[in-house]
Amino acid sequence: MKLTLFITLSLMLIFSSSIFAQNTVEEPFKFIKIGDVNVFGKLIDMQTRCVHWHSQMDVIAIKFKCCDKYYPCFSCHEEEADHKHKVWPTSEFDEKAILCGVCGNELSIKDYMASDNTCPHCKSGFNPGCSNHYHLYFETDDVKGEITKQE
């Protein structure tokens, strides 16, 4: 009886962990590989969620202009990189700098901003709140209508 219960519980645990993509870890990864792309930072799962942002929809990573490395968020870059960040200028919005953590598709900044918060490849939803932080990654118009540029 105990052996049957143990086997049943073990199988349930194995099965349930395999159906949920958002498995977290005790200690964050230093980097993960999605396709051929390395994503750096304090990652907690294999879909680019990190210790700072980890909702079901936090599944993108952003390539930073300053180092050409993908990080899940600004805070991960600030905590892990040994340099100051730079924003992408509008003249380079055709560059592929957004990675879907679900399917590994790379999007240009322009395509990401026009995506309606959905991966055009796999249809996974992206966090719409990320647009509140565009100024940390991309040259943008701020509230006063002035262009926010990297110093």
C-alpha positions as CSV (number, residue, x, y, z in Angstrom):
1,M,0.0,0.0,0.0
2,K,2.7,2.5,1.0
3,L,4.8,1.6,-2.1
4,T,1.7,2.1,-4.4
5,L,1.0,5.5,-2.8
6,F,4.6,6.5,-3.1
7,I,4.7,5.5,-6.8
8,T,1.4,7.3,-7.5
9,L,2.6,10.5,-5.8
10,S,5.9,10.3,-7.6
11,L,4.2,10.0,-10.9
12,M,1.9,12.8,-10.2
13,L,4.8,15.0,-9.2
14,I,6.7,14.2,-12.4
15,F,3.7,14.6,-14.6
16,S,2.6,17.9,-13.0
17,S,6.1,19.4,-13.3
18,S,6.3,18.5,-17.0
19,I,3.0,20.2,-18.0
20,F,3.9,23.6,-16.4
21,A,6.3,25.7,-18.4
22,Q,6.8,28.1,-15.5
23,N,8.9,25.9,-13.2
24,T,11.0,28.0,-10.9
25,V,14.3,27.3,-9.3
26,E,15.7,27.9,-5.8
27,E,18.8,29.7,-7.0
28,P,18.6,31.9,-10.2
29,F,20.4,30.8,-13.3
30,K,23.3,33.0,-14.5
31,F,22.2,32.4,-18.1
32,I,20.0,30.1,-20.1
33,K,20.1,29.1,-23.8
34,I,17.0,29.5,-26.0
35,G,17.8,28.2,-29.4
36,D,21.2,29.7,-30.2
37,V,20.7,32.7,-28.0
38,N,22.2,33.1,-24.5
39,V,20.0,35.1,-22.0
40,F,21.9,36.5,-19.0
41,G,20.6,37.7,-15.7
42,K,18.8,36.3,-12.6
43,L,16.5,33.9,-14.5
44,I,14.1,31.6,-12.7
45,D,12.9,29.5,-15.6
46,M,13.6,28.6,-19.2
47,Q,11.2,31.2,-20.7
48,T,13.2,34.3,-19.5
49,R,11.2,35.0,-16.4
50,C,13.5,36.5,-13.7
51,V,13.5,37.3,-10.0
52,H,12.3,40.8,-10.8
53,W,9.5,40.0,-13.4
54,H,7.9,36.6,-13.4
55,S,4.2,36.7,-14.3
56,Q,2.8,34.3,-16.8
57,M,3.3,37.0,-19.5
58,D,6.9,38.0,-18.6
59,V,8.4,35.9,-21.5
60,I,10.7,38.3,-23.4
61,A,14.3,39.1,-23.2
62,I,15.8,42.3,-24.6
63,K,19.2,42.6,-26.3
64,F,21.0,45.6,-24.7
65,K,22.6,48.1,-27.1
66,C,25.6,48.5,-24.9
67,C,26.8,44.9,-24.8
68,D,24.8,43.0,-27.4
69,K,23.6,40.6,-24.7
70,Y,20.1,39.5,-23.9
71,Y,18.7,40.1,-20.4
72,P,15.1,39.6,-19.2
73,C,15.0,43.1,-17.7
74,F,16.8,46.3,-16.9
75,S,17.4,45.3,-13.3
76,C,19.1,42.1,-14.3
77,H,21.4,44.1,-16.6
78,E,22.2,46.6,-13.9
79,E,22.9,43.9,-11.3
80,E,25.0,41.6,-13.6
81,A,26.7,43.8,-16.2
82,D,29.9,45.7,-15.5
83,H,29.0,48.8,-17.5
84,K,26.3,51.5,-17.9
85,H,23.3,50.7,-20.1
86,K,22.6,52.4,-23.5
87,V,19.2,52.7,-25.1
88,W,18.5,51.7,-28.7
89,P,18.2,54.8,-31.0
90,T,15.1,55.1,-33.2
91,S,17.3,54.8,-36.2
92,E,18.1,51.2,-35.2
93,F,14.6,50.0,-34.4
94,D,14.9,47.5,-37.4
95,E,17.5,45.6,-35.4
96,K,16.4,42.2,-33.9
97,A,16.6,42.9,-30.2
98,I,13.6,41.2,-28.6
99,L,13.5,37.4,-27.9
100,C,10.3,35.5,-27.2
101,G,11.2,33.2,-24.3
102,V,8.5,30.7,-25.3
103,C,9.5,29.9,-28.9
104,G,12.9,31.6,-29.3
105,N,11.8,33.9,-32.2
106,E,13.7,37.2,-32.4
107,L,11.8,40.3,-33.3
108,S,13.0,43.7,-34.4
109,I,12.2,46.5,-31.9
110,K,9.7,47.9,-34.5
111,D,7.9,44.6,-34.8
112,Y,7.8,44.1,-31.1
113,M,6.3,47.5,-30.5
114,A,3.7,46.8,-33.2
115,S,3.0,43.2,-32.0
116,D,0.0,44.1,-29.8
117,N,1.8,42.2,-27.0
118,T,1.6,38.9,-28.8
119,C,4.5,36.9,-30.4
120,P,3.8,36.9,-34.1
121,H,5.4,33.4,-34.3
122,C,3.9,31.4,-31.5
123,K,1.0,33.7,-30.4
124,S,2.2,33.8,-26.7
125,G,1.1,36.9,-24.8
126,F,3.7,39.5,-23.7
127,N,3.2,41.6,-20.6
128,P,1.5,44.9,-21.8
129,G,3.0,46.7,-18.8
130,C,6.5,46.4,-20.4
131,S,5.6,49.5,-22.5
132,N,5.8,51.5,-19.3
133,H,9.6,50.8,-19.3
134,Y,10.4,51.4,-23.0
135,H,12.5,54.5,-22.0
136,L,14.9,52.2,-20.2
137,Y,15.7,50.3,-23.4
138,F,14.6,52.4,-26.4
139,E,14.9,56.1,-27.4
140,T,11.3,57.4,-26.8
141,D,9.2,60.5,-26.6
142,D,8.9,61.3,-22.9
143,V,5.9,63.1,-21.3
144,K,7.1,66.6,-22.4
145,G,7.4,65.5,-26.0
146,E,11.2,65.6,-25.8
147,I,13.3,62.7,-27.1
148,T,14.9,60.6,-24.3
149,K,18.4,59.7,-25.4
150,Q,21.3,58.0,-23.7
151,E,23.8,60.5,-22.2
